[in-house]
C-alpha cells in the first residue's frame, strides 16, 4: 500500500554504510528501490553520502556521517505481512527474516505468539530493528511498514501521553488502536500501553511502554524528517516540538521524550538533487550555520551568482 502525500520520513544515521544498507534493505523486501543518491561536501563529518529509498512503499532516508549514534531498538520498524494482500505472506516473512538474520541478532525469535501466528523481532547487521508480523487482516488496514517507538526507563509510561501530544501537534492526524497491559503482566504496569498506533500526516506510527530493563533510549540514529512546504509550517513544528535547546542544529531538534526530528523544507531536497555541485555546496554551508531552517536564506544561497 503506497502512502499518499507522505510528509514524515524515517531517517537513518550510519557511520559509512548508508548506500550499502539501502541496497541491502531493497534486497530484503519486495517493491523496494533506491530513488536518489547525492553527496554533501565539506560538512563537519567530511563528505556525507545521502540516500533516499523506498522499502515496500515506505520512504526512508539514510546518511553516512560518522560513528556518532549507534542504532538501538527504541525505534523499530513493524513490517506487516498481510495474507489478504499477499498470497504468500507466510513464505515472505520467513524469507525476509532469513535475510535480516545474516549477522543479525534475534530479539524475539520468529515463532507463534498470542498476538500473531508468526512474529519475530530482529536487529540486523547494521543495528536497525525490524518487527516482522503475519498480520490479522481483520479491521482497518495498515501500511506495510510502521515506525514504532518503545518508551523505556524514565520514559516508560509516557506512550499514551506522547501519542496525544503528537496528535495535537500535527494538523492531519488521527488515533488508531490502543491496548493496555492488564493485571499479572509484570514488570509492565497495568493500564500502561502494550500497543497503540496513530496517523500523523498520512504516516502511521506505533508506540508501546516497556518496563523491562533496557540499556538504551531514543537517540539521533533514527530521526523523523518532516517535509514542510512553507516557513510557517517549519515555524509551527519547531515551536511545538523542540524541547532541548542544545540539540537544535541544522534543522534537527529533540522533543520532550527525547525523540529526534528534522524539520526540513521540501525545497531543500529539490536543491540538493537538482543543483550543481557549487549550488549544493553553497546551500550546505548555509544550512550548517542554522538551527531552525530559513527557506528564504537557503534559496538565496542556491541562487547566488
PAPA-172882 format. One line per field, with one value per residue (C-alpha): chain; residue in one letter; residue number from 1; y, z, x. Coordinates in steps of 0.5 Angstrom, whole numbers, plus 500, padded with zeros to 3 digits. Each point is the difference from the previous one (the first is absolute). Layout:
// residues N
unit A, ...
code A, ...
pos NUM, ...
v Y, ...
w Z, ...
u X, ...
This chain:
// residues 305
unit A, A, A, A, A, A, A, A, A, A, A, A, A, A, A, A, A, A, A, A, A, A, A, A, A, A, A, A, A, A, A, A, A, A, A, A, A, A, A, A, A, A, A, A, A, A, A, A, A, A, A, A, A, A, A, A, A, A, A, A, A, A, A, A, A, A, A, A, A, A, A, A, A, A, A, A, A, A, A, A, A, A, A, A, A, A, A, A, A, A, A, A, A, A, A, A, A, A, A, A, A, A, A, A, A, A, A, A, A, A, A, A, A, A, A, A, A, A, A, A, A, A, A, A, A, A, A, A, A, A, A, A, A, A, A, A, A, A, A, A, A, A, A, A, A, A, A, A, A, A, A, A, A, A, A, A, A, A, A, A, A, A, A, A, A, A, A, A, A, A, A, A, A, A, A, A, A, A, A, A, A, A, A, A, A, A, A, A, A, A, A, A, A, A, A, A, A, A, A, A, A, A, A, A, A, A, A, A, A, A, A, A, A, A, A, A, A, A, A, A, A, A, A, A, A, A, A, A, A, A, A, A, A, A, A, A, A, A, A, A, A, A, A, A, A, A, A, A, A, A, A, A, A, A, A, A, A, A, A, A, A, A, A, A, A, A, A, A, A, A, A, A, A, A, A, A, A, A, A, A, A, A, A, A, A, A, A, A, A, A, A, A, A, A, A, A, A, A, A, A, A, A, A, A, A
code X, X, X, X, X, X, X, X, X, X, X, X, X, X, X, X, X, X, X, X, X, X, X, X, X, X, X, X, X, X, X, X, X, X, X, X, X, X, X, X, X, X, X, X, X, X, X, X, X, X, X, X, X, X, X, X, X, X, X, X, X, X, X, X, X, X, X, X, X, X, X, X, X, X, X, X, X, X, X, X, X, X, X, X, X, X, X, X, X, X, X, X, X, X, X, X, X, X, X, X, X, X, X, X, X, X, X, X, X, X, X, X, X, X, X, X, X, X, X, X, X, X, X, X, X, X, X, X, X, X, X, X, X, X, X, X, X, X, X, X, X, X, X, X, X, X, X, X, X, X, X, X, X, X, X, X, X, X, X, X, X, X, X, X, X, X, X, X, X, X, X, X, X, X, X, X, X, X, X, X, X, X, X, X, X, X, X, X, X, X, X, X, X, X, X, X, X, X, X, X, X, X, X, X, X, X, X, X, X, X, X, X, X, X, X, X, X, X, X, X, X, X, X, X, X, X, X, X, X, X, X, X, X, X, X, X, X, X, X, X, X, X, X, X, X, X, X, X, X, X, X, X, X, X, X, X, X, X, X, X, X, X, X, X, X, X, X, X, X, X, X, X, X, X, X, X, X, X, X, X, X, X, X, X, X, X, X, X, X, X, X, X, X, X, X, X, X, X, X, X, X, X, X, X, X
pos 1, 2, 3, 4, 5, 6, 7, 8, 9, 10, 11, 12, 13, 14, 15, 16, 17, 18, 19, 20, 21, 22, 23, 24, 25, 26, 27, 28, 29, 30, 31, 32, 33, 34, 35, 36, 37, 38, 39, 40, 41, 42, 43, 44, 45, 46, 47, 48, 49, 50, 51, 52, 53, 54, 55, 56, 57, 58, 59, 60, 61, 62, 63, 64, 65, 66, 67, 68, 69, 70, 71, 72, 73, 74, 75, 76, 77, 78, 79, 80, 81, 82, 83, 84, 85, 86, 87, 88, 89, 90, 91, 92, 93, 94, 95, 96, 97, 98, 99, 100, 101, 102, 103, 104, 105, 106, 107, 108, 109, 110, 111, 112, 113, 114, 115, 116, 117, 118, 119, 120, 121, 122, 123, 124, 125, 126, 127, 128, 129, 130, 131, 132, 133, 134, 135, 136, 137, 138, 139, 140, 141, 142, 143, 144, 145, 146, 147, 148, 149, 150, 151, 152, 153, 154, 155, 156, 157, 158, 159, 160, 161, 162, 163, 164, 165, 166, 167, 168, 169, 170, 171, 172, 173, 174, 175, 176, 177, 178, 179, 180, 181, 182, 183, 184, 185, 186, 187, 188, 189, 190, 191, 192, 193, 194, 195, 196, 197, 198, 199, 200, 201, 202, 203, 204, 205, 206, 207, 208, 209, 210, 211, 212, 213, 214, 215, 216, 217, 218, 219, 220, 221, 222, 223, 224, 225, 226, 227, 228, 229, 230, 231, 232, 233, 234, 235, 236, 237, 238, 239, 240, 241, 242, 243, 244, 245, 246, 247, 248, 249, 250, 251, 252, 253, 254, 255, 256, 257, 258, 259, 260, 261, 262, 263, 264, 265, 266, 267, 268, 269, 270, 271, 272, 273, 274, 275, 276, 277, 278, 279, 280, 281, 282, 283, 284, 285, 286, 287, 288, 289, 290, 291, 292, 293, 294, 295, 296, 297, 298, 299, 300, 301, 302, 303, 304, 305
v 500, 506, 506, 507, 506, 497, 506, 496, 496, 496, 502, 495, 503, 495, 500, 499, 495, 504, 497, 493, 500, 503, 495, 494, 502, 501, 493, 497, 503, 500, 506, 504, 504, 506, 507, 504, 501, 506, 502, 506, 503, 504, 498, 499, 493, 501, 498, 496, 495, 502, 494, 500, 494, 496, 494, 497, 506, 504, 505, 500, 505, 498, 504, 498, 505, 496, 496, 504, 497, 492, 497, 497, 497, 506, 502, 494, 498, 496, 496, 498, 493, 500, 494, 504, 504, 495, 493, 497, 504, 495, 498, 507, 501, 494, 503, 507, 497, 496, 505, 505, 494, 501, 502, 503, 499, 497, 504, 496, 493, 499, 496, 500, 505, 501, 506, 497, 493, 503, 505, 502, 506, 500, 505, 500, 500, 508, 500, 502, 497, 496, 497, 495, 498, 496, 505, 498, 503, 502, 507, 507, 498, 503, 501, 495, 504, 504, 503, 498, 504, 496, 504, 497, 502, 507, 501, 493, 502, 506, 497, 502, 507, 500, 498, 505, 505, 498, 500, 507, 503, 497, 503, 494, 495, 494, 495, 492, 495, 500, 493, 501, 495, 496, 497, 495, 503, 502, 503, 504, 504, 499, 506, 502, 499, 493, 502, 507, 502, 507, 504, 507, 503, 493, 497, 494, 499, 495, 501, 496, 500, 495, 500, 494, 502, 503, 504, 505, 505, 505, 503, 503, 494, 500, 506, 502, 505, 505, 503, 507, 504, 507, 503, 501, 492, 500, 505, 496, 494, 503, 504, 494, 494, 503, 499, 499, 507, 497, 494, 506, 499, 500, 499, 495, 500, 496, 499, 500, 492, 500, 498, 504, 503, 504, 506, 501, 504, 496, 505, 497, 493, 504, 504, 494, 495, 505, 506, 500, 498, 507, 502, 493, 503, 507, 497, 495, 506, 504, 495, 498, 506, 500, 497, 500, 501, 506, 499, 507, 499, 494, 502, 506, 496, 495, 506, 504, 501
w 500, 498, 504, 497, 502, 505, 504, 505, 498, 505, 499, 502, 502, 498, 501, 493, 498, 497, 493, 502, 505, 495, 495, 505, 502, 493, 499, 506, 499, 494, 495, 503, 497, 500, 498, 500, 503, 501, 504, 505, 500, 505, 506, 507, 498, 494, 493, 502, 496, 500, 497, 499, 499, 501, 503, 498, 499, 507, 498, 504, 500, 502, 501, 501, 505, 505, 506, 505, 501, 501, 498, 505, 501, 503, 493, 495, 494, 500, 494, 498, 496, 499, 497, 497, 496, 499, 498, 502, 506, 505, 495, 499, 508, 500, 494, 503, 507, 497, 496, 506, 504, 497, 505, 504, 507, 501, 506, 500, 496, 494, 502, 502, 506, 503, 495, 494, 496, 498, 503, 501, 503, 497, 500, 493, 499, 500, 506, 498, 503, 496, 503, 494, 502, 496, 500, 502, 494, 504, 502, 496, 496, 502, 495, 499, 505, 506, 504, 507, 507, 506, 507, 505, 506, 503, 493, 502, 501, 495, 494, 500, 502, 494, 496, 502, 499, 493, 498, 503, 496, 493, 496, 497, 505, 503, 505, 499, 505, 507, 504, 507, 505, 505, 506, 501, 494, 505, 500, 495, 504, 499, 496, 496, 493, 497, 493, 496, 493, 498, 493, 499, 493, 497, 503, 505, 507, 505, 508, 506, 507, 503, 507, 499, 500, 494, 500, 494, 499, 494, 496, 494, 496, 498, 499, 497, 494, 499, 493, 500, 494, 504, 505, 504, 500, 503, 505, 502, 501, 503, 505, 502, 500, 503, 507, 500, 498, 500, 495, 495, 494, 492, 500, 506, 507, 505, 503, 508, 499, 497, 493, 495, 494, 494, 498, 492, 495, 494, 495, 503, 497, 494, 500, 502, 495, 494, 502, 497, 505, 501, 502, 504, 504, 501, 503, 504, 503, 501, 504, 504, 504, 501, 506, 497, 492, 497, 493, 497, 502, 497, 494, 500, 500, 495, 495, 502, 493
u 500, 503, 499, 498, 503, 504, 504, 504, 505, 505, 507, 506, 507, 505, 508, 502, 494, 494, 501, 502, 494, 495, 502, 499, 493, 498, 502, 496, 493, 496, 499, 506, 504, 506, 497, 505, 508, 504, 506, 500, 507, 504, 496, 503, 499, 504, 497, 493, 496, 493, 495, 492, 497, 493, 499, 494, 496, 503, 505, 507, 506, 507, 506, 508, 502, 505, 499, 497, 493, 499, 493, 496, 493, 497, 497, 499, 496, 494, 499, 493, 500, 492, 497, 494, 505, 506, 498, 507, 500, 503, 505, 502, 501, 505, 504, 501, 501, 506, 503, 500, 503, 506, 505, 494, 497, 493, 497, 494, 500, 496, 494, 493, 498, 493, 499, 502, 501, 507, 504, 508, 504, 507, 506, 503, 508, 499, 497, 493, 494, 494, 494, 497, 493, 495, 494, 493, 496, 494, 499, 502, 506, 507, 506, 505, 506, 498, 506, 499, 502, 502, 499, 505, 504, 498, 495, 496, 493, 500, 498, 493, 502, 504, 495, 495, 506, 502, 492, 500, 506, 498, 495, 498, 500, 495, 501, 499, 500, 502, 501, 502, 504, 496, 501, 505, 505, 505, 505, 495, 495, 493, 497, 506, 501, 501, 499, 497, 500, 498, 501, 504, 500, 498, 505, 498, 505, 499, 502, 501, 502, 505, 502, 505, 508, 502, 507, 498, 496, 498, 506, 501, 502, 493, 496, 494, 500, 494, 500, 497, 497, 501, 504, 493, 500, 507, 499, 494, 503, 507, 496, 495, 506, 506, 502, 507, 504, 507, 497, 498, 504, 500, 492, 501, 496, 498, 493, 499, 500, 507, 498, 504, 496, 502, 496, 502, 498, 497, 504, 507, 499, 499, 506, 505, 497, 500, 505, 507, 506, 501, 493, 500, 506, 497, 494, 503, 505, 494, 496, 506, 499, 493, 496, 493, 500, 498, 498, 501, 507, 501, 497, 505, 506, 497, 499, 506, 504
